[in-house]
């Protein structure tokens, strides 16, 4: 669910193309699904790096964002829906934490921890990719409402 221009009056807030994170969620869904089926620690490690860039630098600096800007965005027309960068960045942090858990489970030899962590992450990515519902973004917005910030 994109929050189109809901924060446009606050000039300190960075707005991003709201379609970019959804494109990233599509790739993330594929990577996580393959990881889940193959129990690939390498794929989870690569996805962890993508999440880390999105969480700690910016979602607009991730490899998936680069692919979106280079190959998808030039082919799109019409108005560009925008959203505050902070909810997607928080969602990337949540994904990062699940990927760390999955990788830790894999290293420790716990197939169950790996499977559960990847499954939760996959479910959230799929919701965003298929239904434009960013679970991490909604958690971020709810936390802001609860803390009145």
C-alpha positions as CSV (number, residue, x, y, z in Angstrom):
1,X,0.0,0.0,0.0
2,X,1.7,3.1,-1.1
3,X,1.2,6.3,0.8
4,X,1.3,8.7,-2.1
5,X,2.5,12.1,-1.1
6,X,1.3,11.9,2.4
7,X,4.3,13.7,3.7
8,X,4.8,16.2,0.9
9,X,4.5,19.2,3.3
10,X,7.5,18.1,5.3
11,X,10.5,19.1,3.2
12,X,13.0,17.1,5.4
13,X,11.4,13.8,4.3
14,X,12.9,12.1,1.3
15,X,10.3,10.8,-1.2
16,X,11.0,7.9,-3.4
17,X,9.3,6.3,-6.4
18,X,6.8,3.9,-4.7
19,X,7.0,1.4,-7.5
20,X,10.7,0.7,-6.8
21,X,10.2,-1.2,-3.5
22,X,7.5,-3.3,-5.0
23,X,9.8,-4.3,-7.9
24,X,12.4,-5.2,-5.3
25,X,9.9,-7.3,-3.5
26,X,9.3,-9.3,-6.6
27,X,13.0,-10.1,-6.9
28,X,13.2,-10.8,-3.2
29,X,10.2,-13.2,-3.4
30,X,12.0,-15.2,-6.1
31,X,15.3,-15.2,-4.3
32,X,13.7,-16.3,-1.0
33,X,11.5,-18.9,-2.6
34,X,14.6,-20.5,-4.3
35,X,16.5,-20.2,-1.0
36,X,13.6,-22.0,0.9
37,X,13.4,-24.8,-1.6
38,X,17.2,-25.3,-1.9
39,X,18.1,-24.3,1.7
40,X,20.8,-22.2,0.2
41,X,22.8,-20.3,2.8
42,X,24.6,-18.5,-0.1
43,X,21.4,-17.1,-1.5
44,X,20.3,-15.9,2.0
45,X,23.7,-14.3,2.5
46,X,23.3,-12.4,-0.8
47,X,19.8,-11.4,0.1
48,X,21.1,-10.3,3.5
49,X,23.5,-7.9,1.8
50,X,20.7,-6.5,-0.3
51,X,18.6,-6.0,2.9
52,X,21.6,-4.4,4.6
53,X,22.1,-1.8,1.9
54,X,18.4,-1.0,1.9
55,X,18.2,-0.8,5.7
56,X,21.5,1.0,6.6
57,X,22.1,3.1,3.5
58,X,18.9,3.5,1.6
59,X,16.4,1.4,-0.3
60,X,17.3,3.6,-3.4
61,X,20.9,2.3,-3.3
62,X,20.1,-1.4,-3.3
63,X,21.0,-3.6,-6.3
64,X,17.3,-4.2,-7.0
65,X,16.7,-0.4,-7.0
66,X,19.5,-0.1,-9.6
67,X,17.8,-2.7,-11.8
68,X,14.5,-0.9,-11.4
69,X,15.9,2.4,-12.4
70,X,18.0,1.0,-15.3
71,X,15.5,-1.4,-16.9
72,X,12.0,-0.8,-15.6
73,X,11.4,2.8,-14.8
74,X,12.4,4.1,-18.3
75,X,9.6,2.0,-19.7
76,X,6.9,3.4,-17.4
77,X,4.9,6.4,-18.2
78,X,2.5,8.6,-16.3
79,X,2.7,10.2,-12.9
80,X,5.3,8.8,-10.5
81,X,3.6,7.8,-7.2
82,X,5.9,8.7,-4.3
83,X,6.2,7.6,-0.7
84,X,8.3,8.5,2.3
85,X,11.5,6.5,2.3
86,X,11.4,5.6,6.0
87,X,8.7,2.9,6.0
88,X,10.4,0.9,3.2
89,X,13.8,1.4,4.9
90,X,12.4,0.0,8.1
91,X,10.9,-2.9,6.1
92,X,14.4,-3.6,4.8
93,X,15.7,-3.7,8.4
94,X,13.0,-6.3,9.3
95,X,14.0,-8.3,6.3
96,X,17.7,-8.0,7.3
97,X,16.9,-9.3,10.8
98,X,15.0,-12.3,9.4
99,X,17.9,-13.0,6.9
100,X,20.4,-12.8,9.8
101,X,18.3,-15.3,11.7
102,X,18.0,-17.6,8.7
103,X,21.7,-17.5,8.0
104,X,22.5,-18.1,11.7
105,X,20.2,-21.1,11.7
106,X,21.9,-22.4,8.6
107,X,25.4,-22.0,10.1
108,X,24.2,-23.6,13.3
109,X,22.7,-26.5,11.4
110,X,19.2,-25.7,12.4
111,X,17.0,-26.4,9.4
112,X,13.9,-25.4,11.4
113,X,15.2,-21.9,12.3
114,X,16.3,-21.4,8.6
115,X,12.9,-22.5,7.3
116,X,10.8,-20.5,9.7
117,X,12.9,-17.3,9.2
118,X,13.0,-17.6,5.4
119,X,9.2,-18.4,5.3
120,X,8.3,-15.3,7.4
121,X,10.5,-13.1,5.2
122,X,9.1,-14.7,2.0
123,X,5.5,-14.2,3.2
124,X,6.1,-10.5,3.8
125,X,7.9,-10.0,0.4
126,X,5.1,-11.9,-1.4
127,X,2.5,-9.6,0.2
128,X,4.3,-6.6,-1.1
129,X,5.0,-8.1,-4.6
130,X,1.5,-9.5,-5.2
131,X,-0.8,-7.2,-3.3
132,X,1.3,-4.0,-2.8
133,X,0.9,-4.5,0.9
134,X,4.2,-3.8,2.7
135,X,4.0,-5.4,6.1
136,X,7.2,-3.8,7.4
137,X,5.9,-0.4,6.2
138,X,2.6,-0.9,8.1
139,X,4.5,-1.9,11.3
140,X,6.6,1.2,10.9
141,X,3.5,3.4,10.5
142,X,1.7,1.7,13.4
143,X,4.7,2.2,15.7
144,X,4.8,5.9,14.7
145,X,1.1,6.3,15.5
146,X,1.6,4.5,18.9
147,X,4.5,6.7,19.8
148,X,2.9,9.9,18.4
149,X,6.1,10.7,16.3
